[in-house]
Every structure is written in C-alpha cells, then in structure tokens.
C-alpha cells in the first residue's frame, strides 16, 4: 500500500525530575485519502506490523496500581497484543485471578488540540469496562491540595449499557463539585458488535465528542476570571492516550463481575490524529492573531528598539513609558538584574523564553517587570502565560494597571496606580492601591517546572494598559491587595513564555 512519510514532533514530558525534550521520529500515514473535510491526517497507528508486541516507540503497558480501572492490569503482553492488523486488549480470569490489558503513550507521545479518532469494537458483559481516554503529560496547574489534574474520557462502556459515555474530569468538576453547569458528561449511541469511530475535536475553546462522525457531547472553556484557582479548563497542554479493557468488582463503576462473560476484549483497528487544514495558499502567510502581546512566544527576532531590557527610571518613568510600548522592560531595582531572551529554554518544548535574573531581590514590592500597550478596547480579555523559576515555591504577583485618561499616564510607574482587583464576591473593580504600593490582581507561585496561569478580566475604557509582574512578592493584605516582599531572595531566575492577551467573545 502506498505510504507517505510524515515527520511529527511530539512532546515527551518525563513526569519525574528529568528535563523536557523533543522526540522527533518517523511515522507512516498510510493514505492521503484518509484526510477529512477541513482536516489533514498527520499521524496514524494502523497496527500493521509483524511483531505481536505493540510498537514500543509509541506504547507502553499500563501499570498495575490500586485504582478500580488498573488494579487487575496485566504486566504481560498476553493481554495486550497485535494480531492481523488490530490491537487486542483482553480481560480474562486465569488461575482464579483477573487479568486485564491496557496500553498508553505516557512519556512517549502527547496530543494537544486537533481531531483524534480511535476505531474500536468490544464485547460487553456484566462487569466489563472498555475505555479510550486521555491524561495530561504534565499538569497545566500546580497541585493545590491534591487537585485533580484533568482527564478526557473519549469513550467508556460499562457492563451491559449500550451507550458510549463521554466525560471530562477536573478540579472544577470533581474537587469543587461544579459538574452540571456546564455538564461534565454525555453519551452517544454506537453499533453493538461492530467497529465504531470514537473521537474528539479539541480546540482552546471547546472539546467536541463524536461517535461515527456525529457530535454527541461538548464541553466549553468558560474563561473563568479566577481560572488558575478553579481549574475548570486544564486542557491547554499535551495529553497522552490510554486504551484499556478493564473489569469492575467491588466498589467499581461497572459493578459485580459475571465470570461467564470472560474472556472479553476490545479490538482497536486504528488511531488517527488530524490537524486543521490551512486554508491559505501561501505557506509562509501568517494567520491574523487576536493576541495583543507582540511576539508573545519569543520565537521571532525582535526589531531594533523592541528587545526586552533593563532601562533607568529616567527613561521609563512618567510619560517616558510611551517610548517603551509593546516591549518587556524593567528598571534596575535589584542588584545585577538582567532581562534577556533565553534561546535554550521555552515552554512546551519550545526554544525561547523571556528570562529575568537578579543577584538578590530584597524589596520585591519595588521590582517591576512591565509590558505597556495602547489601543486595548473596552471588554473582557484573558491574559495567559507560562512561568518557571530556578527555585521551588517562588512567589510572584501580577497587576493589570489601567490608565483611564491621559492624566493617569504621567504617574504610570509610581506605585499608587489603578489596578484591576477581584472582590470577595467575585466581582471586579479598580483599586488605587495603598499609599505606597501597587494593588495585585492576583498572586501565584512558580517552581522548577513550567506552569500555565491565566486570568480573565473586564478591562474598562482606557488610554493605556500595563502588565506588571513583581518577582518574589506576594499579597500581604487581602483587604487592600497590597503587595509585600518576603526577605531576601538570592540568585533567583524567572522564565516567562507564551504571553497572550486575547478578547473573550
């Protein structure tokens, strides 16, 4: 069969303390004709191989642990093997012990956005549990009180139910209990005893679930103002794929196991991954971006005069800030501080990021990492970014400063400026801050791994907006949102990447 070669870059994220890498290797897409309207097939696993062991460059055996779905997971390929161009995942009882089969792409392959489809069929019996699902390679948000990291269940079928269940699980839906608005699960009908195609169409705004090409359920991104706390949408990072056929039992969703239904199995004919078709004729033509932050991922070279850097207060204070629009800058408020582009470190396996370092930060409340911009229309916006540091649990604050009129601009770098804050009831307002100090829109922590934060705010009519980070600072007074420093921090380094300020429709 005619084949074409597709070179794919997939994410490897070692969940231990190993460094992130990019794994580039060759896969085979069997036919161009498998493209679908508006979607280009960029990778597929067709299980056409001589060996009965699943391709170890892609798959590993799912490990046996204590959760209901994996407590009987086999460590042998007897329950997870390839035969006649299909992957077989078995559920059996041998010598009085249940053994089930499962494979995953953990640490080998990740998927982020796009269309993912799995063609499969399975036997059903009381206690059976077929599943096609996704888990994050790394958390989008740091673990807070053991918060749930995120899960996308493309398809689950249990016992004798003749429906395919779809679900999302997050800190928002599981830990906080907000599972009905929007609903966290749905279902679709499938053809019993036949191969069916279970899939998702995944964007930054929504996950659409499908069975045989028909939409059966969807889950939206609510763009919550306090998203990093609520964690309603942890779906902007790569997820790995899990395929398994498990059994229930005591305290498990499928209920008691009827041994008369064993052995049972799920057959997988293929896994296919598509990306949105580029409608443009010129491959070099860039699509218009809604992002108001210029070169927010730092992948392009900056034009002369737009590079990030350290500049004196004489140049950037008062109306001088108008000469530093649309660029990242700071003042020399910390010893030996520097702001540069790091060309060896970036989020999501990219190679560039914004780097800030200082020999010591003593008065964190006085340090400003700023980005000023004009022509921001009144409305709701989501500001997102990735951050990491060279130390554990390193605090920082973010202030979104608003100049409502031109009279506000001469005071812009003086600390008592208007910032967007969140009130206890969840509403937003503008705070002038304390007499000497800037009010924080939010405060967070960074560590040695990349973390994504986002906040959705209502920006009023304005003539200028300034985004201000204060490294090693935190909110000391929750009533005034006043920013405090916390002792001396030596040799601290911050990296930032993938800044975006995007209007919410």
VMD Tcl script that draws the C-alpha trace (Angstrom):
set ca {
  {0.00 0.00 0.00}
  {1.32 3.39 -0.96}
  {2.66 5.28 2.03}
  {3.74 8.81 2.69}
  {6.13 9.89 5.37}
  {5.06 12.45 7.93}
  {7.65 13.85 10.29}
  {5.98 14.59 13.57}
  {7.13 16.40 16.63}
  {5.53 15.03 19.76}
  {6.03 16.05 23.33}
  {7.95 13.94 25.80}
  {7.38 15.11 29.33}
  {9.12 12.99 31.93}
  {6.94 13.29 35.00}
  {9.93 12.76 37.26}
  {12.52 15.50 37.55}
  {14.02 14.82 34.15}
  {14.36 17.63 31.64}
  {11.88 18.13 28.83}
  {12.93 17.02 25.35}
  {11.55 16.93 21.84}
  {11.31 13.47 20.32}
  {11.38 13.57 16.51}
  {10.95 10.32 14.69}
  {9.36 8.96 11.52}
  {5.85 7.58 11.42}
  {3.80 6.45 8.46}
  {0.49 7.85 7.30}
  {-1.00 5.20 5.10}
  {-3.05 7.16 2.59}
  {-3.57 10.80 1.76}
  {-7.21 9.89 1.04}
  {-7.77 9.48 4.78}
  {-7.83 13.27 5.07}
  {-11.26 14.57 6.08}
  {-13.01 17.77 5.11}
  {-11.12 20.57 6.80}
  {-8.67 18.20 8.50}
  {-5.28 16.86 7.45}
  {-4.17 13.46 8.68}
  {-0.72 13.98 10.20}
  {-0.21 10.72 12.08}
  {-1.79 7.30 12.38}
  {-1.20 3.99 14.14}
  {-2.65 1.22 11.96}
  {-1.13 -1.76 13.84}
  {0.25 -3.21 10.62}
  {3.38 -4.94 11.86}
  {4.97 -8.34 12.05}
  {5.54 -8.38 15.80}
  {2.64 -9.05 18.13}
  {4.06 -6.56 20.63}
  {2.65 -3.01 20.23}
  {5.20 -0.53 18.85}
  {7.34 0.33 21.87}
  {8.22 3.73 20.40}
  {4.58 4.65 20.92}
  {3.06 2.30 23.51}
  {3.90 1.01 26.96}
  {1.89 -1.40 29.06}
  {-0.33 0.44 31.52}
  {0.88 -0.25 35.04}
  {-0.94 -2.15 37.75}
  {-1.97 0.08 40.64}
  {-4.83 0.38 43.14}
  {-7.45 2.33 41.17}
  {-10.54 0.37 40.08}
  {-9.56 0.55 36.41}
  {-5.97 -0.73 36.84}
  {-5.98 -2.98 39.90}
  {-6.09 -6.08 37.67}
  {-3.83 -4.65 34.96}
  {-1.54 -7.29 33.49}
  {2.20 -6.81 33.16}
  {2.26 -9.26 30.25}
  {1.68 -8.81 26.52}
  {-0.65 -11.83 26.74}
  {-3.42 -9.34 27.49}
  {-2.23 -6.57 25.11}
  {-1.04 -7.75 21.72}
  {-1.27 -7.09 17.98}
  {-2.77 -9.63 15.59}
  {-4.00 -9.33 11.99}
  {-3.63 -5.56 11.95}
  {-5.51 -4.92 15.19}
  {-4.63 -4.27 18.81}
  {-6.31 -6.71 21.22}
  {-6.87 -5.78 24.85}
  {-8.07 -8.78 26.85}
  {-9.95 -9.31 30.10}
  {-9.51 -12.85 31.43}
  {-9.51 -14.94 34.57}
  {-6.54 -17.27 34.93}
  {-5.84 -19.46 37.95}
  {-8.52 -17.59 39.87}
  {-7.01 -14.16 39.15}
  {-8.40 -11.44 36.91}
  {-6.02 -10.07 34.29}
  {-6.81 -7.10 32.08}
  {-4.98 -5.38 29.23}
  {-4.11 -1.76 28.67}
  {-1.55 0.40 26.85}
  {-0.70 4.08 26.93}
  {1.55 6.66 25.27}
  {2.73 8.20 28.55}
  {6.18 9.80 28.24}
  {6.27 8.88 24.55}
  {3.59 10.82 22.72}
  {1.26 13.66 23.58}
  {-1.67 15.27 21.78}
  {-2.77 18.88 22.09}
  {-5.77 20.19 20.13}
  {-6.81 18.73 16.77}
  {-9.02 15.76 15.91}
  {-8.23 12.39 17.49}
  {-10.15 9.27 16.41}
  {-9.99 5.65 17.56}
  {-11.76 2.89 15.62}
  {-12.68 0.08 18.02}
  {-15.18 -2.61 18.90}
  {-15.61 -4.57 22.11}
  {-17.58 -7.32 23.77}
  {-19.90 -6.29 26.59}
  {-20.85 -8.24 29.70}
  {-21.74 -7.58 33.32}
  {-18.61 -6.09 34.88}
  {-16.84 -5.22 31.62}
  {-15.23 -1.81 31.15}
  {-13.87 -0.60 27.78}
  {-12.17 2.79 27.78}
  {-10.44 5.27 25.44}
  {-9.19 8.29 27.34}
  {-6.54 10.99 27.86}
  {-4.50 12.25 30.81}
  {-2.02 15.17 30.93}
  {1.68 14.56 30.39}
  {2.24 17.31 32.96}
  {-0.21 19.35 34.99}
  {-1.31 22.63 33.49}
  {-1.76 23.96 37.01}
  {0.32 23.16 40.10}
  {-1.12 20.70 42.56}
  {-3.16 22.55 45.16}
  {-4.47 20.34 47.96}
  {-4.03 17.35 45.66}
  {-6.28 18.88 43.00}
  {-7.33 16.68 40.08}
  {-5.06 17.37 37.07}
  {-7.58 16.83 34.25}
  {-8.99 13.92 32.26}
  {-10.77 13.50 28.91}
  {-12.81 10.30 28.55}
  {-13.39 9.89 24.82}
  {-15.37 6.69 25.34}
  {-16.25 4.41 28.24}
  {-18.67 1.50 28.04}
  {-19.57 -0.42 31.18}
  {-21.36 -3.72 31.77}
  {-24.45 -4.15 29.57}
  {-25.06 -0.45 28.92}
  {-25.44 0.13 25.19}
  {-24.19 3.70 25.24}
  {-20.75 5.27 24.94}
  {-20.10 7.55 27.90}
  {-18.14 10.81 27.43}
  {-16.72 12.78 30.38}
  {-14.27 15.42 31.47}
  {-12.85 15.45 35.00}
  {-11.10 18.46 36.51}
  {-10.53 20.13 39.86}
  {-13.58 22.24 38.98}
  {-15.89 19.27 38.33}
  {-14.55 16.71 40.84}
  {-12.98 18.52 43.78}
  {-15.25 21.58 43.74}
  {-18.36 19.75 42.52}
  {-19.33 22.06 39.63}
  {-20.41 19.22 37.34}
  {-23.76 20.42 36.00}
  {-23.12 23.90 34.60}
  {-21.76 23.04 32.16}
  {-22.47 19.29 32.32}
  {-19.30 17.24 32.63}
  {-20.59 14.15 30.85}
  {-22.76 12.99 27.96}
  {-23.29 9.89 25.87}
  {-23.72 8.62 22.34}
  {-25.16 5.52 20.72}
  {-22.90 3.02 18.99}
  {-23.40 -0.04 16.75}
  {-23.16 -3.05 19.03}
  {-20.73 -5.74 17.88}
  {-19.26 -3.55 15.12}
  {-16.32 -1.24 14.74}
  {-17.23 2.34 15.67}
  {-15.17 5.53 15.48}
  {-14.88 7.39 18.78}
  {-13.30 10.83 18.62}
  {-12.83 14.36 19.85}
  {-12.33 17.70 18.13}
  {-10.28 19.73 20.56}
  {-9.57 23.46 20.46}
  {-8.65 26.08 23.04}
  {-12.37 26.92 23.33}
  {-14.18 23.58 23.35}
  {-13.90 19.79 23.25}
  {-16.46 18.15 20.95}
  {-17.06 14.41 21.36}
  {-18.17 12.30 18.39}
  {-19.32 8.77 17.59}
  {-19.06 7.78 13.93}
  {-18.59 11.42 12.98}
  {-21.72 12.67 14.76}
  {-21.40 15.16 17.61}
  {-22.71 13.62 20.82}
  {-21.43 15.93 23.57}
  {-19.28 19.03 24.07}
  {-17.55 20.77 26.95}
  {-16.68 24.51 26.75}
  {-13.92 26.68 28.17}
  {-15.72 29.12 30.48}
  {-12.75 31.52 30.73}
  {-13.37 31.95 34.44}
  {-11.87 35.13 35.93}
  {-10.15 33.02 38.62}
  {-9.27 30.11 36.33}
  {-5.93 29.31 37.95}
  {-7.78 28.75 41.24}
  {-10.89 26.98 39.89}
  {-9.04 24.98 37.20}
  {-12.11 24.49 35.02}
  {-10.06 24.20 31.81}
  {-6.75 22.31 32.29}
  {-6.77 21.39 28.59}
  {-4.08 23.60 27.06}
  {-1.21 21.13 27.48}
  {-0.34 17.81 25.78}
  {-2.27 14.73 26.93}
  {-1.29 11.09 26.48}
  {-3.66 8.39 25.21}
  {-4.81 5.34 27.21}
  {-6.57 2.30 25.71}
  {-7.75 -0.41 28.10}
  {-10.30 -3.12 28.73}
  {-10.83 -3.47 32.47}
  {-13.31 -5.16 34.76}
  {-15.28 -3.86 37.71}
  {-15.80 -5.64 41.00}
  {-16.39 -4.37 44.49}
  {-16.82 -0.58 44.70}
  {-16.18 -0.17 40.96}
  {-18.41 1.64 38.47}
  {-19.26 -1.44 36.31}
  {-20.43 -3.38 39.36}
  {-20.01 -7.12 40.05}
  {-18.13 -9.26 37.52}
  {-20.05 -12.09 35.83}
  {-17.28 -14.57 35.04}
  {-19.47 -16.18 32.39}
  {-18.68 -13.18 30.15}
  {-14.95 -13.92 30.21}
  {-12.73 -13.84 28.29}
  {-13.74 -10.48 26.82}
  {-11.80 -7.99 24.75}
  {-11.59 -4.70 22.88}
  {-10.16 -4.59 19.36}
  {-8.60 -1.36 18.08}
  {-8.26 -1.07 14.31}
  {-6.51 2.30 14.24}
  {-5.72 5.57 15.99}
  {-5.62 8.69 13.78}
  {-4.67 12.25 14.57}
  {-5.63 15.22 12.37}
  {-4.81 18.90 12.36}
  {-6.94 21.71 10.99}
  {-6.38 22.31 7.30}
  {-4.55 25.52 6.41}
  {-6.86 27.32 4.00}
  {-4.19 29.78 2.85}
  {-2.37 29.33 -0.46}
  {0.87 30.82 0.81}
  {2.53 28.54 3.33}
  {4.54 31.45 4.67}
  {1.49 33.65 5.17}
  {0.67 34.12 8.83}
  {-2.89 33.88 10.05}
  {-4.17 37.01 11.79}
  {-3.82 36.77 15.56}
  {-6.13 38.12 18.24}
  {-3.21 38.23 20.66}
  {-2.40 41.80 21.68}
  {1.02 40.80 23.03}
  {3.54 41.07 20.21}
  {5.79 38.05 19.73}
  {4.41 36.56 22.94}
  {6.23 33.26 22.41}
  {9.57 34.99 21.62}
  {10.14 32.73 18.60}
  {10.84 35.65 16.26}
  {13.72 38.06 16.44}
  {12.76 41.45 17.80}
  {13.22 44.52 15.65}
  {15.73 47.11 16.77}
  {14.38 49.07 19.72}
  {11.86 46.39 20.76}
  {14.16 43.96 22.55}
  {13.48 43.32 26.25}
  {15.92 45.00 28.59}
  {16.72 46.96 31.73}
  {16.18 50.72 31.49}
  {16.56 53.51 34.00}
  {13.67 55.23 35.73}
  {14.64 58.48 34.00}
  {13.73 56.88 30.66}
  {10.66 54.85 31.61}
  {9.05 56.92 34.35}
  {6.05 59.17 33.80}
  {5.24 59.79 30.13}
  {8.56 58.24 29.10}
  {6.78 54.90 29.15}
  {5.23 55.83 25.80}
  {8.67 55.20 24.29}
  {8.60 51.63 25.59}
  {5.25 50.38 24.34}
  {4.84 46.76 23.24}
  {8.09 45.56 24.81}
  {9.12 43.92 28.07}
  {11.31 46.00 30.32}
  {12.33 46.52 33.92}
  {14.25 49.09 35.93}
  {17.49 48.35 37.80}
  {15.65 47.88 41.10}
  {17.61 44.76 42.07}
  {21.40 44.23 42.08}
  {22.86 42.89 38.82}
  {19.41 42.34 37.34}
  {19.03 41.50 33.68}
  {16.18 40.80 31.25}
  {17.03 38.89 28.08}
  {15.76 36.26 25.64}
  {16.89 32.79 26.65}
  {17.41 30.86 23.41}
  {17.73 27.47 25.09}
  {14.63 27.29 27.29}
  {10.93 27.56 26.46}
  {7.52 26.20 27.46}
  {6.00 23.22 25.64}
  {9.36 22.14 24.24}
  {9.99 25.47 22.50}
  {13.43 27.01 22.48}
  {12.92 30.62 23.59}
  {11.55 32.48 26.57}
  {11.86 35.74 28.49}
  {14.47 35.46 31.25}
  {14.79 37.71 34.29}
  {17.57 37.22 36.81}
  {18.98 39.16 39.73}
  {21.81 38.63 42.17}
  {19.40 39.37 45.01}
  {15.85 40.63 45.39}
  {15.49 42.37 48.74}
  {12.49 44.68 48.30}
  {10.30 42.66 45.96}
  {7.42 45.11 46.17}
  {9.60 47.70 44.38}
  {10.62 45.48 41.44}
  {8.60 45.80 38.21}
  {8.67 43.63 35.10}
  {6.43 45.60 32.76}
  {4.71 45.47 29.39}
  {2.69 48.53 28.32}
  {0.27 48.69 25.41}
  {-2.31 51.02 23.95}
  {-5.39 50.53 21.76}
  {-6.92 47.94 24.09}
  {-10.65 48.19 23.53}
  {-13.04 48.05 26.45}
  {-14.18 44.48 27.05}
  {-13.38 41.09 28.57}
  {-9.92 39.61 28.00}
  {-7.98 36.55 29.07}
  {-4.32 37.07 29.92}
  {-2.29 33.83 29.88}
  {1.36 32.95 30.30}
  {3.76 30.21 31.33}
  {6.30 30.67 34.12}
  {9.07 28.75 35.87}
  {11.96 29.57 38.20}
  {15.18 28.01 39.39}
  {13.80 27.62 42.92}
  {10.85 25.86 44.50}
  {7.66 27.68 45.56}
  {8.79 31.09 44.39}
  {6.02 33.70 44.76}
  {5.17 36.49 42.36}
  {2.33 38.91 41.77}
  {0.57 40.19 38.67}
  {-1.03 43.62 38.47}
  {-3.08 44.74 35.48}
  {-2.73 48.52 35.67}
  {-5.22 50.78 33.89}
  {-4.78 54.39 32.75}
  {-8.33 55.56 32.17}
  {-7.31 59.00 30.92}
  {-4.16 60.71 29.66}
  {-3.84 62.39 33.06}
  {-3.03 58.98 34.53}
  {-0.04 58.40 32.25}
  {2.47 60.78 33.94}
  {2.08 58.73 37.12}
  {2.21 55.32 35.50}
  {5.34 53.97 37.22}
  {4.53 55.49 40.55}
  {3.14 52.72 42.66}
  {-0.29 54.06 43.63}
  {-1.91 53.41 40.26}
  {-5.27 51.85 39.45}
  {-5.17 48.06 39.19}
  {-7.88 45.55 38.43}
  {-8.68 43.55 41.57}
  {-11.14 40.80 42.46}
  {-13.55 41.42 45.32}
  {-14.64 38.69 47.78}
  {-17.92 38.21 45.88}
  {-16.04 37.57 42.62}
  {-16.77 40.97 41.08}
  {-14.02 43.19 39.73}
  {-13.13 46.78 40.46}
  {-10.28 49.27 40.08}
  {-8.16 49.82 43.16}
  {-5.77 52.77 43.52}
  {-3.65 50.61 45.79}
  {-2.18 51.67 49.14}
  {-0.39 54.98 49.59}
  {2.90 53.41 48.51}
  {2.43 50.14 46.75}
  {0.63 48.57 43.85}
  {-2.54 46.51 44.31}
  {-2.24 42.97 42.95}
  {-4.71 41.49 40.51}
  {-3.54 38.06 41.66}
  {-0.57 36.32 43.24}
  {0.79 32.89 42.39}
  {3.78 30.61 42.84}
  {6.27 29.23 40.37}
  {8.62 26.26 40.60}
  {11.20 24.40 38.58}
  {8.69 23.14 36.01}
  {6.64 25.19 33.57}
  {3.22 26.23 34.91}
  {0.49 27.95 32.93}
  {-1.58 30.68 34.56}
  {-4.46 32.65 33.13}
  {-6.84 35.29 34.39}
  {-9.93 36.75 32.73}
  {-10.64 40.41 33.43}
  {-13.02 43.14 32.33}
  {-10.86 46.00 31.03}
  {-12.60 49.39 31.16}
  {-12.23 52.18 28.64}
  {-8.61 53.28 28.76}
  {-5.72 55.01 27.02}
  {-3.02 52.61 28.23}
  {-2.69 49.22 29.95}
  {0.38 47.99 31.81}
  {1.03 44.37 32.82}
  {3.31 44.26 35.86}
  {4.98 41.23 37.42}
  {6.73 41.52 40.77}
  {9.06 38.57 41.33}
  {9.40 37.17 44.87}
  {6.39 39.22 46.01}
  {3.02 38.22 47.43}
  {-0.27 39.75 48.60}
  {0.29 40.74 52.21}
  {-3.09 42.31 52.90}
  {-6.09 40.57 51.31}
  {-8.32 43.56 52.02}
  {-6.23 46.13 50.15}
  {-4.45 43.67 47.82}
  {-1.21 45.34 48.89}
  {1.97 43.69 47.64}
  {4.71 42.77 50.09}
  {8.21 41.40 49.76}
  {9.40 38.45 51.81}
  {13.00 38.67 52.95}
  {15.95 38.38 50.60}
  {15.98 36.07 47.59}
  {19.42 35.34 46.22}
  {20.28 34.22 42.72}
  {16.68 33.95 41.59}
  {15.84 33.42 37.91}
  {12.39 33.62 36.31}
  {11.44 32.44 32.84}
  {8.19 33.53 31.13}
  {6.74 32.28 27.85}
  {3.67 32.23 25.61}
  {2.15 35.50 26.76}
  {-1.28 36.19 25.31}
  {-3.93 38.84 25.88}
  {-6.96 37.79 23.88}
  {-10.52 39.16 23.80}
  {-13.23 36.80 25.03}
  {-16.21 36.64 22.72}
}
mol new
graphics top color blue
foreach p $ca { graphics top sphere $p radius 0.5 }
foreach p [lrange $ca 0 end-1] q [lrange $ca 1 end] { graphics top cylinder $p $q radius 0.2 }
display resetview
